[in-house]
Amino acid sequence: MKVQLSDIKVLFSEEQIQKRIKEIASEMNEFYNGEEVYAVCVLKGAVMFAADLVKCLNMPLRFEFIRLSSYGSATTTSGKVNAVDISLPDLNGKNVLIIEDIVDTGLTAKFLLDFIHCNFKTKSVKFASLLDKKIFRQTEIEPDYMGFHVDDKFLIGYGLDYDGYYRNLRYIGYADKSLLE
């Protein structure tokens, strides 16, 4: 493993992340106004964000998990979305909140939104992403709720990994790209 903990620089602190999550949750609480929501967390990267976000939501909520992959063990997207496990309950007539860690190319988000729209007649579908990296966007996808805009950095921590490691960091950091080659 080339990247060591000492190589990771803090981009967003735990305090910044938690403050922004509370702000996003406040917007969601106002929008949903106590209506039931099905929160769909995209594993593995969004698990930290999703867990902290749903704790701040004030409505009846069902928590669902799916696994999609477009990176594998690489540091850039493959350009193809692999539906590892996309089994969901009946979402017809339901408010659906998709929770993702990062929108990069937008291909994963588009795949998931298309899947939900093609298979269910939902009451609403909203998309929340902790991070929005527009520099490589290949679709017209924009999150309804977004934590932070980021530029071209390889991000690590708070659910985001480097070859499966560092998801457990309480902050979002980045490593020099030369260490990733």
C-alpha positions in Angstrom: 0.0 0.0 0.0 1.6 3.2 -1.2 -0.5 5.8 0.6 0.2 6.0 4.4 -2.0 7.8 6.9 0.8 10.5 7.2 0.4 11.2 3.4 -3.3 12.2 3.7 -4.0 15.9 4.1 -7.3 17.0 5.6 -9.7 18.7 3.1 -12.9 18.7 5.2 -12.7 18.2 9.0 -15.1 16.1 11.0 -16.7 19.3 12.3 -17.2 20.8 8.8 -18.8 17.5 7.6 -21.2 17.2 10.6 -22.2 20.9 10.3 -23.0 20.5 6.6 -24.9 17.3 7.2 -27.1 19.1 9.7 -27.8 21.9 7.2 -28.7 19.3 4.5 -31.0 17.4 6.9 -32.8 20.6 7.8 -33.6 21.2 4.1 -34.8 17.6 3.8 -36.9 17.8 7.0 -38.6 20.9 5.5 -39.2 19.2 2.1 -40.5 15.9 3.4 -42.6 17.6 6.2 -42.9 14.4 8.2 -43.8 12.1 5.2 -42.3 8.6 5.1 -39.0 8.2 3.2 -37.1 5.3 1.8 -33.4 6.2 2.1 -31.3 4.2 -0.3 -27.6 4.2 0.6 -25.1 3.3 -2.1 -22.5 1.0 -0.5 -19.8 1.1 0.4 -18.7 4.7 0.1 -21.9 6.5 1.3 -22.3 4.5 4.5 -20.8 7.0 6.9 -22.6 10.0 5.3 -25.9 8.1 5.2 -25.7 6.9 8.8 -25.0 10.4 10.1 -27.6 12.0 7.8 -30.5 9.7 8.7 -29.9 10.4 12.4 -30.8 14.0 11.7 -34.0 13.3 9.8 -37.3 13.7 11.5 -39.7 11.5 9.6 -40.6 7.8 9.4 -37.7 6.3 7.5 -36.8 3.0 6.0 -33.1 2.4 5.4 -32.2 0.4 2.3 -28.7 -0.5 0.9 -27.5 -1.3 -2.6 -24.1 -2.0 -4.0 -22.9 -0.4 -7.2 -19.3 -0.2 -8.4 -17.5 1.8 -11.1 -14.1 2.0 -9.6 -13.1 -1.5 -8.4 -9.6 -1.1 -6.9 -8.6 1.6 -9.4 -8.3 5.3 -8.6 -10.4 6.4 -11.6 -13.8 5.2 -12.8 -14.0 2.4 -15.3 -16.8 4.2 -17.0 -19.1 1.2 -16.5 -21.5 0.7 -13.6 -21.6 -2.8 -12.1 -24.8 -3.5 -10.2 -23.4 -5.8 -7.4 -26.7 -5.8 -5.5 -29.6 -3.6 -6.4 -32.5 -5.4 -4.7 -35.0 -2.9 -3.4 -38.5 -3.2 -1.9 -41.6 -2.0 -3.7 -41.0 1.8 -4.0 -44.2 2.5 -5.9 -45.9 5.6 -4.4 -43.0 6.2 -2.0 -40.6 9.1 -1.4 -37.1 7.9 -2.3 -33.9 9.5 -1.1 -30.8 8.2 -2.8 -27.7 8.8 -0.7 -24.3 8.7 -2.4 -20.8 9.6 -1.3 -19.6 11.5 -4.5 -20.9 12.4 -7.9 -17.9 12.3 -10.2 -18.7 11.4 -13.9 -22.4 11.1 -12.9 -22.6 7.7 -14.5 -23.4 5.8 -11.3 -26.0 8.4 -10.3 -27.6 8.3 -13.8 -27.7 4.5 -13.7 -29.4 4.4 -10.4 -31.9 7.2 -11.2 -32.8 5.5 -14.5 -33.2 2.1 -12.7 -35.6 3.6 -10.1 -37.6 5.6 -12.7 -37.9 2.5 -15.0 -38.9 0.1 -12.3 -41.1 2.2 -9.9 -43.7 4.9 -10.0 -42.4 6.8 -7.0 -44.0 9.8 -5.3 -40.7 11.6 -5.4 -37.0 10.8 -6.0 -34.3 13.1 -4.5 -30.6 12.6 -4.8 -28.1 13.5 -2.0 -24.4 13.4 -2.4 -21.8 14.5 0.2 -19.4 15.5 -2.6 -19.8 16.9 -6.1 -16.8 16.7 -8.4 -17.9 18.3 -11.6 -14.6 18.3 -13.4 -15.2 14.9 -14.9 -19.0 15.0 -15.3 -20.2 13.1 -18.3 -24.0 13.5 -17.6 -26.4 16.2 -16.8 -26.9 14.8 -13.3 -26.9 17.3 -10.4 -27.6 16.3 -6.8 -30.7 17.8 -5.2 -28.8 18.0 -1.9 -25.0 18.4 -1.9 -22.4 18.8 0.8 -19.3 20.1 -0.8 -17.9 20.9 -4.2 -14.5 19.4 -4.8 -11.9 19.7 -7.5 -9.6 17.2 -9.0 -8.2 15.4 -5.9 -8.1 11.8 -5.0 -10.3 11.8 -1.9 -9.9 9.4 1.0 -11.8 9.0 4.3 -15.3 9.3 5.7 -16.4 6.3 3.6 -14.1 7.0 0.6 -11.4 4.5 0.2 -8.0 3.9 -1.2 -7.9 0.2 -2.3 -10.4 -0.6 0.4 -8.5 1.3 3.2 -9.1 4.5 5.1 -13.0 4.5 4.9 -12.9 4.8 8.7 -11.3 8.2 8.9 -13.5 10.9 10.5 -12.5 13.5 8.0 -12.2 13.7 4.2 -8.7 14.0 3.0 -6.7 13.7 -0.1 -3.3 12.3 -1.2 -0.8 13.5 -3.7 -1.6 11.8 -7.0 2.1 10.7 -7.4 1.6 8.3 -4.5 -1.3 6.6 -6.3 0.7 5.6 -9.4 
